[in-house]
Structure formats: C-alpha cells, structure tokens
Amino acid sequence: MTLNFTKVCEAPKKTQQQRRIAMSLSGPAGETAHFLSDDSEAEEPGARPGHAEGAGDEEDEEPASGVSVTRAQLTVAILCYINLLNYMDRFTIAVFVCSYMILAPCFGYLGDRYNRKWIMSVGIAFWSLVTLASSYTPPHHFWALLLTRGLVGVGEASYSTIAPTIIADLYVKEKRTVMLALFYFAIPVG
C-alpha cells in the first residue's frame, strides 16, 4: 500500500478552487444570511419560496436584501422612530449647551468682581428649581421643556465656572492639583 503524496497534496487545492468558483457564482452575499432574513441556508440563492420560476409579478417582489416588503418597511419605521427620539434629545441638549456656553464667561466675569459664594449658591438653587420644574413639564408643551433646559444651563454655568476658583483659593501647589482632579473626575463619572 503506497501512498502517492502529490495526489494527497493536490486534492485540497482542487476543493479550494471549487469553493472559490462556487462563492463567486453565488453573488456578493456568498453563503451568509441577510439581516432579519427568515430564509434557510438549504434554499437556492436565486429561488423565492412560493413562487414559480419565471412568474413575472413584480408587485410582490422582495427587496434586494431578501426580506419581505412588510418586514423591511416595519424595520425602517422603527429605526426612523428611534432616530427621531435620538435627535429630539440632542435638540434639548443643544439648547442647554448654547445657554451654558454663552453664560459661562459671564459668570466667570461676575465671579471675579463679586462674592463668588453667593453667586454659586444662588446658581445652585436656581439650577435645582429649574430641574424640578422641567420634570413637571406637560408632554404637549415642548417649548416649556426647551425653556427649562436652557435655564438649567444658566444654573450650571454659574456653578461650574466658580467652583474651581473656590477650590483653588482653598488649596495650594500639589494639594490644589489633587483637589481639582477630584472635582473634574465627576464629569466622566456623572
């Protein structure tokens, strides 16, 4: 019983070549299933279940993904709704960021000239009250939610620009750096 080594080594090469040809003939998707597809892997790549070949009814035609029209439309509707909620949230955040960005330098200016403890205390109280008010905003008054989110930015601008200066007044050198690091560590945690 002699084993022909060259035939054994050539056999896998032929099957690899055959696999490459089969994959190139099956189209760009290959043997993978489409997203949200109910089709099994045993079906022919071009065959449609329940339809005879050559039946030219283009009204019931499935999208290119192989998913039914109803399922594709439902998927698009759900994704559009989630995207709408995503951007509505960004809109309220944008109002907050704009008021914060405009008023932070103003509170920095006031903090250099007037009593910082009082400015910060009034800002924190205002911030808390406006946050409480925004939680009671009725759903059909979106403008009120935008207004309260903008006013929250006013309160936060007064606090976040003045608090580091108070910490800087309390500590010196390395201790100041450590305390400011602890203060700013709340940003990614919160």
MOUR-V412795 format. One line per field, one symbol per residue. burial: # if it has 24 or more other ideal C-beta (glycine too) atoms within 12 Angstrom, else .. A space follows every 50 residues. Layout:
burial: ???
This chain:
burial: .................................#....#........... ...........#...#.........................#..##..## ..##..#...#....#..##..##.##..#...#..........##.### ################.............#..#.......
